[in-house]
Amino acid sequence: MFRLLLASLALVGTCLTASAQEAALQTILQEHRATIAESSRKTIGPAIDAIAASGLPQAQRMLETWAAKDMWMRKSDGLFFAGRKGEGRTYVLTDFDTGATVGSFASSELAQLKPNSGIRAMIGTALVRFQLSDPDRGKRLSALDSIQRAPEAALLPPLRASIEAEPDAEIKMRKQRLERLLTIGYDTDPRARVQAIDDMSAGLGLDLRAALNPLLVTSRHVAPALPDEANIAAVLEPGREGLSVVDAYDLLVARDLAPPRVSRDDIRNALAAHIVGGRVGDVPVAQLDTDAARAQAYAALARAGAVPALVTQADMAAAVAGHVFFDAYVEPSRAVTEAAQQALDRIDLKVGMNQTLDLALDAVSLASIYFLAAIGLAITFGVMGVINMAHGEFIMMGAYTGYVVQQVIPDHTLSIIVAIPMAFAVTFAAGVAMERLVIRWLYARPLETLLATFGISIALQQLAKNIFGTQARPLTAPGWLDGAWVLNDVVSISYIRIAIFALALIFLALFLYIAKRTRLGLEMRAVTQNPRMAGSMGINPGRVNMLTFGLGSGIAGIAGVAIGLFAKVTSDLGSDYIVQSFMTVVVGGVGNIWGALAGAGMIGFLQKGIEWMNPSNTLAAQTYMIVFIIIFIQFRPRGIIALKGRAAGD
């Protein structure tokens, strides 16, 4: 019997405790009923903070309901409920604490809470505390995004509390990083902030720099002496270090430590207000046509006490000399600002080094593009001495070939695999036809060759416009080439550029193999060194020229496919690369593949360097590059790597 009584008492106590806990949220809401009902952003903060700080599990659902404009207040007793549309003009109310349905009420008996965007933003910030530990992974990620967008000191404790129990390794790492960043900005312990800065200073993230920069914000102050408690960034000497005497005096005026200066307009207005009998002081109005006369009249008024006295240069110098001017950090802890400055100095050094690396990668990428575009020209120009102004159009033909293949084969990976040999075949055939029909009749006549190929260039451009139109055509890269290889927040290079670089290396190796290991390569080198001697040894220079021209044209077609993956495919595509291709060949050394590689590297690095020094004007950068190359050729007319035996065939 006694045990039964104890059990009954325990059950009653448990029910009473549960009832008290269930009513806890409604109690908080009633404490802030007037504020919640008013729904003013200026006064709602304490109510939201009280709800979020309660730690009650039902608080999250209540805040979400409020933000969704589904919270209602019953007019009869002022209680708050979650509401959903019922039959007719009624709403079914649910108690926040118990989750039980209270009943159905007419809309006239209720008042809907409609928070504006500002209050919803405050509710969203409060919800972050609950969402950090929400079972839904998406909500936890959303909470972290919210903290990054609007960090606050109040979010640091719940963020720390959620780290240990975080089951997702990726989210846990993100929470740990965000905790370090919030510690830097909001922790009350300077030692913890310094430790967080030291922990993070090895990184280059923009979020880290965004957390450190506010710690070094300064404000300008003036005082009779340097205050001991101020975290001083720099002591300023008026007249130097960017602080003029006039600016220093104006700072004194702003602090009510000196009388304001009198401007010319103030003098004119004062004189106009004190005209008596055609005179101002002792000076007739007719004589007030110079600054000196007006100053004399104003001084007379000042001596009479009618206007404030003029502030002279000597007055300003004396006032400034009696005070100390300094910039002080807004952050009061000297240890924190010193750690932040040291960390930013290290970061700036690393950023500079990584920017140099990023610029070098861009230059290598550009050099590989120029090398691909010029390698075919290096072959034809080197072996045959033909100035082929239509070389750019072979690049354009290759790009359009890739586009046509993609219209037939929608799979982008397979279409690129097919397009590369197809572009080679099309442009190889076009090159052979051009050599047989035009070029072969113009050997040793460079001017006529230049004019003829220039005419062919114009004709091919017009033909492309007639077939494909003037609109840019898409040549889409495979999905695995999307995006970029990101080393850090500073250095990245797109996968397409990496693929082009690899393609350039492949063609370098392929050409070296052809030149060193095949009969065609042997005949090409022989004709390059001495065409007459090669002919006397049984080599057919005409056949070699034809195949060489076709090979160079075919490689230009493949380059067109590669370039079309990131550039617009139009009839003018080749025109954008013909000048750089000729410069690459001439600077590197005519007829030498290593020379073409060296020329492409030199031009790529030179162009990127000039663009870095003059980023706002790319046209000027190209002009400077051409001028530099012209000067370079004056000192080394045969290029970086010249063929020593070529003179024998001239």
C-alpha positions as MATLAB code, in Angstrom:
seq = 'MFRLLLASLALVGTCLTASAQEAALQTILQEHRATIAESSRKTIGPAIDAIAASGLPQAQRMLETWAAKDMWMRKSDGLFFAGRKGEGRTYVLTDFDTGATVGSFASSELAQLKPNSGIRAMIGTALVRFQLSDPDRGKRLSALDSIQRAPEAALLPPLRASIEAEPDAEIKMRKQRLERLLTIGYDTDPRARVQAIDDMSAGLGLDLRAALNPLLVTSRHVAPALPDEANIAAVLEPGREGLSVVDAYDLLVARDLAPPRVSRDDIRNALAAHIVGGRVGDVPVAQLDTDAARAQAYAALARAGAVPALVTQADMAAAVAGHVFFDAYVEPSRAVTEAAQQALDRIDLKVGMNQTLDLALDAVSLASIYFLAAIGLAITFGVMGVINMAHGEFIMMGAYTGYVVQQVIPDHTLSIIVAIPMAFAVTFAAGVAMERLVIRWLYARPLETLLATFGISIALQQLAKNIFGTQARPLTAPGWLDGAWVLNDVVSISYIRIAIFALALIFLALFLYIAKRTRLGLEMRAVTQNPRMAGSMGINPGRVNMLTFGLGSGIAGIAGVAIGLFAKVTSDLGSDYIVQSFMTVVVGGVGNIWGALAGAGMIGFLQKGIEWMNPSNTLAAQTYMIVFIIIFIQFRPRGIIALKGRAAGD';
ca = [
       0.000    0.000    0.000;
       2.873    2.348    0.899;
       4.665    1.592   -2.402;
       1.471    2.312   -4.320;
       1.189    5.687   -2.589;
       4.793    6.574   -3.455;
       4.247    5.634   -7.087;
       1.109    7.749   -7.246;
       2.919   10.732   -5.776;
       5.798   10.288   -8.257;
       3.357   10.109  -11.167;
       1.594   13.261  -10.028;
       4.949   15.045   -9.642;
       6.011   13.990  -13.117;
       2.759   15.227  -14.619;
       3.072   18.537  -12.802;
       6.668   18.924  -14.020;
       5.666   18.067  -17.573;
       2.777   20.502  -17.453;
       5.061   23.225  -16.177;
       7.586   22.529  -18.933;
       4.900   22.418  -21.603;
       3.549   25.785  -20.515;
       7.018   27.345  -20.386;
       7.056   28.639  -24.007;
       3.577   30.149  -23.737;
       4.707   31.830  -20.541;
       7.625   33.453  -22.359;
       5.344   34.524  -25.169;
       2.937   36.120  -22.701;
       5.774   38.016  -21.039;
       6.514   39.630  -24.418;
       2.948   39.659  -25.751;
       2.768   43.393  -26.350;
       6.093   43.441  -28.178;
       5.223   40.440  -30.339;
       1.800   41.829  -31.193;
       3.302   45.193  -32.153;
       5.830   43.476  -34.471;
       8.297   46.339  -34.606;
      11.841   45.542  -35.633;
      13.170   48.119  -33.178;
      11.628   46.448  -30.122;
      11.200   42.778  -31.074;
      14.806   41.767  -30.335;
      14.410   40.902  -26.602;
      11.373   38.716  -27.334;
      13.188   36.709  -30.018;
      16.275   36.386  -27.819;
      14.208   35.125  -24.889;
      12.518   32.493  -27.036;
      15.795   31.323  -28.592;
      17.626   31.289  -25.251;
      14.933   29.180  -23.576;
      16.450   26.001  -24.997;
      12.972   24.478  -25.291;
      12.571   21.998  -28.169;
       9.253   23.567  -29.164;
      10.903   26.983  -29.572;
      12.315   26.009  -32.992;
       8.891   25.011  -34.321;
       7.366   28.191  -32.910;
       9.997   30.442  -34.562;
       9.614   28.643  -37.896;
       5.833   29.066  -37.665;
       6.223   32.742  -36.857;
       8.593   33.313  -39.789;
       6.134   31.529  -42.113;
       3.347   33.936  -40.970;
       1.335   31.018  -39.577;
       1.234   32.224  -35.954;
      -2.015   33.638  -34.588;
      -3.014   35.391  -31.369;
      -6.386   34.650  -29.817;
      -7.978   38.001  -29.013;
      -9.975   36.754  -26.045;
      -6.973   35.830  -23.888;
      -3.890   36.919  -25.900;
      -2.496   33.396  -26.227;
      -0.381   32.471  -29.257;
      -0.934   29.405  -31.424;
       0.058   27.853  -34.711;
      -2.809   28.117  -37.170;
      -3.855   26.434  -40.379;
      -6.772   27.163  -42.673;
      -9.983   25.396  -41.730;
     -13.430   25.342  -43.269;
     -14.806   28.628  -44.496;
     -13.296   31.592  -42.706;
     -12.034   29.599  -39.747;
      -8.563   28.543  -38.591;
      -7.554   25.464  -36.608;
      -5.204   26.392  -33.751;
      -2.473   24.185  -32.304;
      -0.754   24.766  -28.978;
       3.016   25.259  -29.287;
       3.865   23.542  -25.993;
       1.685   20.429  -26.172;
       1.177   20.139  -29.917;
      -2.515   19.516  -29.250;
      -5.299   21.024  -31.349;
      -7.068   23.734  -29.366;
     -10.033   24.149  -31.661;
     -11.387   25.973  -34.674;
     -11.934   29.727  -34.472;
     -13.312   32.380  -36.778;
     -10.805   34.759  -38.302;
     -12.520   37.665  -36.546;
     -11.532   36.146  -33.189;
      -7.862   35.951  -34.169;
      -5.010   38.278  -35.075;
      -2.406   37.025  -37.532;
       1.258   37.823  -36.812;
       2.901   38.994  -40.050;
       6.590   39.711  -39.441;
       8.274   41.964  -42.000;
      11.517   41.083  -43.757;
      13.624   42.624  -40.998;
      11.936   40.589  -38.256;
      12.113   37.425  -40.384;
      15.865   37.989  -40.715;
      16.150   38.241  -36.919;
      14.068   35.075  -36.521;
      16.310   33.330  -39.049;
      19.368   34.258  -37.010;
      17.716   32.912  -33.856;
      16.795   29.667  -35.629;
      20.454   29.071  -36.426;
      21.016   28.007  -32.818;
      18.563   25.126  -33.227;
      19.451   24.263  -36.820;
      23.123   23.733  -35.980;
      22.151   20.449  -34.319;
      19.157   19.599  -36.477;
      19.059   15.983  -37.748;
      18.496   17.319  -41.256;
      21.900   17.798  -42.924;
      20.506   20.461  -45.221;
      19.324   22.554  -42.278;
      22.731   22.325  -40.623;
      24.381   23.535  -43.826;
      21.807   26.317  -44.115;
      22.602   27.357  -40.544;
      26.302   27.594  -41.347;
      25.522   29.670  -44.436;
      23.443   32.007  -42.267;
      26.290   32.417  -39.794;
      28.708   33.232  -42.585;
      26.338   35.845  -44.005;
      25.559   37.474  -40.649;
      28.038   36.473  -37.919;
      27.185   37.477  -34.361;
      28.779   36.997  -30.969;
      25.618   35.254  -29.705;
      26.079   32.478  -32.285;
      29.522   31.467  -31.043;
      28.435   29.404  -27.972;
      25.820   27.289  -29.812;
      28.248   26.771  -32.686;
      30.911   25.498  -30.300;
      28.403   23.268  -28.530;
      27.356   21.639  -31.818;
      30.853   20.671  -33.002;
      31.527   17.690  -30.753;
      28.367   15.790  -31.676;
      28.488   16.598  -35.404;
      28.354   13.240  -37.269;
      29.250   14.569  -40.744;
      33.027   14.997  -41.207;
      32.693   17.670  -43.897;
      30.241   19.754  -41.863;
      32.352   19.284  -38.756;
      35.416   20.716  -40.495;
      33.357   23.643  -41.693;
      31.999   24.216  -38.193;
      35.500   24.126  -36.739;
      36.747   26.688  -39.253;
      33.734   28.923  -38.681;
      34.220   28.635  -34.916;
      37.821   29.833  -35.281;
      36.674   32.773  -37.409;
      33.966   33.773  -34.932;
      36.459   33.405  -32.086;
      38.745   35.896  -33.843;
      35.983   38.440  -34.128;
      33.771   37.952  -31.082;
      35.407   35.999  -28.242;
      35.738   37.997  -25.034;
      39.093   36.416  -24.113;
      41.993   38.106  -25.988;
      44.193   35.033  -25.504;
      41.615   32.829  -27.212;
      41.410   35.285  -30.101;
      45.207   35.392  -30.483;
      45.306   31.592  -30.449;
      42.601   31.447  -33.127;
      44.551   33.919  -35.280;
      47.700   31.795  -34.935;
      45.730   28.656  -35.809;
      44.327   30.225  -38.987;
      47.255   32.338  -40.174;
      48.614   29.603  -42.445;
      45.556   29.876  -44.712;
      44.757   32.204  -47.594;
      40.965   32.140  -47.445;
      39.004   35.285  -48.137;
      36.895   34.569  -45.051;
      40.042   34.689  -42.908;
      41.122   38.018  -44.351;
      37.575   39.304  -43.877;
      37.810   38.354  -40.192;
      41.250   39.927  -39.684;
      40.815   43.225  -41.528;
      38.160   44.665  -39.149;
      40.582   44.150  -36.264;
      42.950   46.700  -37.835;
      40.373   49.415  -38.485;
      41.532   52.705  -36.971;
      39.933   55.989  -36.000;
      41.646   59.383  -35.713;
      41.864   61.084  -32.342;
      43.286   64.210  -30.721;
      44.165   64.718  -27.067;
      46.433   66.873  -24.894;
      48.592   63.776  -24.346;
      48.650   60.150  -25.447;
      46.164   58.149  -23.359;
      47.640   55.095  -21.683;
      44.587   52.911  -22.280;
      44.358   53.506  -26.062;
      45.549   50.874  -28.529;
      47.540   53.292  -30.656;
      48.311   52.434  -34.270;
      50.353   55.530  -35.171;
      51.226   58.936  -33.744;
      50.790   61.629  -36.383;
      52.801   64.783  -36.858;
      50.720   67.581  -38.442;
      52.218   68.705  -41.715;
      53.548   65.196  -42.405;
      52.309   61.630  -42.766;
      49.166   62.627  -44.608;
      47.852   65.025  -41.937;
      48.041   68.704  -42.864;
      47.938   71.486  -40.297;
      44.553   72.580  -41.634;
      43.143   69.046  -41.306;
      44.565   68.792  -37.786;
      42.970   72.104  -36.822;
      39.624   71.007  -38.305;
      39.855   67.916  -36.103;
      40.292   70.205  -33.094;
      37.237   72.168  -34.189;
      35.213   68.968  -34.541;
      36.161   68.062  -30.955;
      35.228   71.563  -29.699;
      38.855   72.200  -28.788;
      39.328   75.253  -31.015;
      37.160   77.967  -32.597;
      36.057   77.286  -36.180;
      37.804   78.856  -39.130;
      36.058   81.703  -40.902;
      35.559   81.092  -44.617;
      35.358   83.694  -47.375;
      31.603   83.232  -47.569;
      31.339   83.763  -43.811;
      33.281   87.009  -44.170;
      31.082   88.231  -47.029;
      27.895   87.401  -45.121;
      29.152   89.074  -41.968;
      30.130   92.205  -43.845;
      26.774   92.344  -45.596;
      24.988   92.051  -42.251;
      26.932   94.936  -40.677;
      26.663   97.686  -43.287;
      25.944  100.944  -41.509;
      25.787  104.211  -43.433;
      27.513  102.769  -46.461;
      30.451  101.560  -44.393;
      31.521   98.397  -42.636;
      33.613   99.381  -39.672;
      35.966  102.060  -40.992;
      35.924  100.847  -44.611;
      33.510  102.207  -47.226;
      31.490   99.552  -49.012;
      32.838  100.733  -52.349;
      36.357   99.736  -51.276;
      35.427   96.167  -50.285;
      36.512   94.778  -53.663;
      39.624   92.946  -52.502;
      40.317   90.207  -49.990;
      42.635   92.495  -48.046;
      39.974   95.200  -47.698;
      37.353   92.713  -46.656;
      39.732   91.192  -44.114;
      40.455   94.666  -42.699;
      36.750   95.421  -42.348;
      36.073   92.033  -40.773;
      38.932   92.546  -38.306;
      37.361   95.851  -37.274;
      34.082   94.065  -36.610;
      35.912   91.385  -34.659;
      37.645   93.980  -32.455;
      34.230   95.448  -31.743;
      32.976   91.986  -30.736;
      30.387   91.861  -33.497;
      31.782   88.748  -35.180;
      34.158   85.915  -34.236;
      37.833   86.697  -34.700;
      39.690   85.419  -37.752;
      41.795   82.316  -37.240;
      45.240   82.929  -38.690;
      47.866   80.422  -39.739;
      49.774   81.251  -36.568;
      46.652   80.597  -34.482;
      46.138   77.218  -36.129;
      49.803   76.257  -35.691;
      49.708   77.218  -32.012;
      46.503   75.289  -31.380;
      47.773   72.219  -33.191;
      51.112   72.308  -31.374;
      49.342   71.980  -28.021;
      47.757   68.615  -28.849;
      48.734   65.109  -29.856;
      47.166   63.503  -32.926;
      47.060   59.742  -33.316;
      45.281   56.852  -34.996;
      43.947   54.253  -32.577;
      42.639   50.786  -33.336;
      38.951   50.283  -32.740;
      39.928   46.903  -31.277;
      41.035   47.607  -27.687;
      43.388   44.614  -27.247;
      46.944   45.323  -28.364;
      47.788   41.604  -28.405;
      44.923   40.914  -30.807;
      45.856   43.713  -33.231;
      49.536   42.712  -33.204;
      48.627   39.093  -33.946;
      46.228   40.209  -36.684;
      48.846   42.467  -38.297;
      51.482   39.736  -38.250;
      49.019   37.245  -39.718;
      47.987   39.639  -42.492;
      51.635   40.356  -43.301;
      52.277   36.636  -43.700;
      49.104   36.233  -45.727;
      50.029   39.171  -47.994;
      53.401   37.561  -48.687;
      51.782   34.233  -49.504;
      49.120   35.921  -51.624;
      51.825   37.712  -53.600;
      53.694   34.464  -54.190;
      50.506   32.671  -55.214;
      49.486   35.533  -57.504;
      52.864   35.157  -59.195;
      52.227   31.433  -59.556;
      48.730   32.102  -60.906;
      50.130   34.586  -63.419;
      52.769   32.056  -64.471;
      50.116   29.375  -64.968;
      48.077   31.787  -67.085;
      51.191   32.549  -69.131;
      51.933   28.841  -69.633;
      48.320   28.294  -70.668;
      48.457   31.180  -73.162;
      51.823   29.974  -74.461;
      50.396   26.491  -75.074;
      47.533   28.031  -77.077;
      49.940   30.088  -79.164;
      52.165   27.054  -79.668;
      49.236   24.977  -80.916;
      48.186   27.776  -83.234;
      51.728   28.326  -84.554;
      53.155   24.823  -84.806;
      51.624   24.245  -88.236;
      52.872   27.622  -89.446;
      56.325   26.810  -88.105;
      56.365   23.693  -90.266;
      55.185   25.323  -93.490;
      57.085   28.574  -93.069;
      60.232   26.793  -91.955;
      60.398   24.198  -94.725;
      58.898   26.140  -97.619;
      59.448   29.781  -96.741;
      55.789   30.463  -97.577;
      54.061   33.324  -95.758;
      50.645   31.725  -95.409;
      48.165   34.430  -94.411;
      45.367   31.845  -94.585;
      46.807   29.845  -91.687;
      44.265   31.389  -89.308;
      41.460   30.206  -91.522;
      42.672   26.613  -91.186;
      42.269   27.103  -87.423;
      38.763   28.409  -88.094;
      37.985   25.424  -90.339;
      39.049   23.030  -87.593;
      36.780   24.757  -85.063;
      33.797   24.602  -87.434;
      34.555   20.944  -88.120;
      34.284   20.289  -84.384;
      30.966   22.141  -84.334;
      29.571   20.082  -87.228;
      30.670   16.829  -85.586;
      28.859   17.831  -82.389;
      25.658   18.359  -84.355;
      25.880   14.745  -85.520;
      27.251   13.211  -82.298;
      25.545   14.779  -79.275;
      27.852   13.065  -76.778;
      30.419   15.770  -76.138;
      33.238   13.456  -75.112;
      32.809   11.168  -78.119;
      32.293   14.121  -80.459;
      35.617   15.694  -79.420;
      37.399   12.363  -79.896;
      35.955   12.144  -83.408;
      36.394   15.848  -84.173;
      40.167   15.905  -83.637;
      41.086   13.435  -86.416;
      38.228   14.755  -88.559;
      39.531   18.329  -88.278;
      43.017   17.103  -89.155;
      41.701   15.291  -92.235;
      39.631   18.254  -93.461;
      42.348   20.861  -93.040;
      45.070   18.484  -94.297;
      43.079   18.053  -97.516;
      42.450   21.804  -97.733;
      46.154   22.496  -97.217;
      47.220   20.012  -99.881;
      44.699   21.453 -102.325;
      45.900   24.979 -101.606;
      49.532   23.987 -102.079;
      48.874   22.139 -105.329;
      46.596   24.764 -106.834;
      48.224   27.996 -105.684;
      51.366   27.817 -103.591;
      53.435   25.566 -105.873;
      53.323   28.174 -108.640;
      54.556   30.964 -106.375;
      57.714   29.549 -104.780;
      60.526   32.090 -104.418;
      57.969   34.888 -104.930;
      57.112   35.876 -101.334;
      55.110   39.006 -102.142;
      52.826   37.207 -104.587;
      52.454   34.332 -102.085;
      51.481   36.736  -99.319;
      48.872   38.444 -101.508;
      47.477   35.156 -102.801;
      47.116   33.590  -99.349;
      45.618   36.810  -98.027;
      42.994   36.627 -100.764;
      42.327   32.976  -99.931;
      41.946   34.014  -96.279;
      39.225   36.536  -97.168;
      37.492   34.016  -99.424;
      37.469   31.334  -96.719;
      36.067   33.772  -94.167;
      33.258   34.747  -96.516;
      32.561   31.102  -97.324;
      32.252   30.342  -93.593;
      29.841   33.268  -93.180;
      27.720   31.989  -96.068;
      27.570   28.478  -94.618;
      27.346   29.100  -90.857;
      26.221   32.719  -90.653;
      27.718   35.488  -88.578;
      26.473   34.225  -85.223;
      28.946   32.504  -82.913;
      28.524   28.738  -82.887;
      28.963   26.716  -79.691;
      31.673   24.089  -79.433;
      30.853   22.556  -76.071;
      33.544   20.921  -73.973;
      32.841   17.576  -72.277;
      31.456   17.746  -68.766;
      34.688   16.465  -67.236;
      36.431   19.589  -68.537;
      34.046   21.908  -66.721;
      35.314   23.835  -63.742;
      38.867   24.516  -62.693;
      41.683   23.013  -60.710;
      41.669   25.167  -57.561;
      44.834   25.102  -55.482;
      43.646   27.799  -53.062;
      41.637   31.016  -53.052;
      44.261   32.678  -55.270;
      45.509   30.029  -57.708;
      43.236   28.194  -60.117;
      43.350   27.088  -63.744;
      40.501   25.747  -65.832;
      40.533   22.117  -66.894;
      40.172   23.192  -70.528;
      43.445   25.125  -70.298;
      45.115   22.095  -68.722;
      43.809   19.908  -71.539;
      45.166   22.329  -74.155;
      48.534   22.346  -72.409;
      48.566   18.532  -72.473;
      47.554   18.579  -76.151;
      50.418   20.949  -76.923;
      52.868   18.567  -75.235;
      51.416   15.628  -77.184;
      51.884   17.424  -80.494;
      55.374   18.493  -79.526;
      56.258   14.856  -78.876;
      54.457   13.760  -82.055;
      56.258   16.265  -84.239;
      59.617   15.360  -82.723;
      58.883   11.712  -83.469;
      57.947   12.507  -87.075;
      61.012   14.702  -87.521;
      63.472   12.283  -85.932;
      62.066    8.821  -86.585;
      60.219    8.857  -89.934;
      61.272    9.165  -93.565;
      59.055   12.206  -94.031;
      60.809   13.860  -91.125;
      64.217   13.084  -92.571;
      63.179   14.518  -95.938;
      61.684   17.586  -94.246;
      64.930   18.281  -92.419;
      66.924   17.754  -95.581;
      64.773   20.161  -97.575;
      64.882   22.645  -94.707;
      68.681   22.584  -94.561;
      69.367   22.613  -98.314;
      66.582   22.034 -100.880;
      68.985   21.813 -103.861;
      71.189   19.218 -102.251;
      68.123   17.253 -101.093;
      66.802   17.210 -104.649;
      70.145   15.973 -105.976;
      69.987   13.097 -103.450;
      66.711   11.779 -104.865;
      64.276   13.591 -102.593;
      61.297   15.146 -104.336;
      61.053   18.671 -102.836;
      57.612   19.220 -104.363;
      56.177   16.142 -102.675;
      57.815   17.061  -99.385;
      56.422   20.577  -99.651;
      52.949   19.255 -100.366;
      52.957   16.824  -97.431;
      54.568   19.378  -95.150;
      51.998   22.009  -96.029;
      49.213   19.488  -95.481;
      50.708   18.417  -92.132;
      50.983   22.010  -90.957;
      47.431   22.756  -92.066;
      46.117   19.606  -90.361;
      47.748   20.541  -87.064;
      46.182   24.015  -87.394;
      42.778   22.294  -87.706;
      43.358   20.377  -84.481;
      44.397   23.617  -82.811;
      41.075   25.075  -83.989;
      39.143   22.343  -82.167;
      41.086   23.026  -78.973;
      40.726   26.806  -79.210;
      37.024   26.525  -80.061;
      36.361   24.860  -76.699;
      36.838   28.169  -74.857;
      36.716   30.833  -77.616;
      33.783   31.884  -79.759;
      33.606   29.948  -83.046;
      33.049   32.501  -85.795;
      34.440   33.168  -89.236;
      36.889   35.627  -87.629;
      38.338   33.085  -85.191;
      41.584   32.661  -87.102;
      42.170   36.409  -87.338;
      42.577   36.547  -83.564;
      45.590   34.192  -83.697;
      47.334   34.769  -87.027;
      49.449   37.684  -85.786;
      50.527   35.838  -82.636;
      51.300   32.748  -84.713;
      53.657   34.659  -87.008;
      55.279   36.391  -84.048;
      55.770   33.028  -82.355;
      57.511   31.577  -85.410;
      59.663   34.613  -86.137;
      60.726   35.182  -82.527;
      61.417   31.520  -81.882;
      63.336   30.852  -85.062;
      62.012   29.860  -88.468;
      61.884   26.132  -89.171;
      62.645   24.947  -85.630;
      60.027   23.315  -83.419;
      62.002   24.143  -80.287;
      62.177   27.696  -81.484;
      58.389   27.793  -81.888;
      58.051   26.476  -78.342;
      60.481   29.086  -77.013;
      58.740   31.834  -78.992;
      55.305   30.823  -77.695;
      56.623   30.798  -74.138;
      58.264   34.190  -74.541;
      55.190   35.815  -76.092;
      52.810   34.195  -73.599;
      54.779   35.346  -70.560;
      55.420   38.757  -72.102;
      51.754   39.360  -72.872;
      50.583   38.265  -69.426;
      53.260   40.370  -67.765;
      52.275   43.473  -69.724;
      48.577   42.847  -69.057;
      49.346   42.537  -65.340;
      51.127   45.903  -65.365;
      48.393   47.503  -67.479;
      45.213   45.478  -66.822;
      42.752   48.184  -67.858;
      43.937   48.417  -71.476;
      44.541   45.124  -73.276;
      44.947   46.886  -76.636;
      47.837   48.925  -75.227;
      49.317   45.736  -73.795;
      49.302   44.104  -77.237;
      50.853   47.235  -78.723;
      53.672   47.198  -76.180;
      54.253   43.516  -76.881;
      54.561   44.099  -80.635;
      56.964   46.998  -80.070;
      59.090   44.819  -77.804;
      59.176   42.027  -80.383;
      60.189   44.465  -83.129;
      63.066   45.651  -80.956;
      63.974   42.043  -80.150;
      64.131   41.105  -83.824;
      66.478   44.020  -84.476;
      69.026   42.409  -82.188;
      68.278   38.789  -83.054;
      66.769   38.692  -86.539;
      66.965   34.894  -86.875;
      65.042   34.267  -83.646;
      65.856   32.600  -80.359;
      66.919   29.288  -81.930;
      68.075   29.691  -85.534;
      68.908   26.902  -87.990;
      72.629   27.221  -88.689;
      72.540   25.279  -91.939;
      69.710   27.184  -93.521;
      71.997   29.736  -95.185;
      73.338   27.006  -97.420;
      69.974   26.760  -99.140;
      69.399   30.502  -99.540;
];
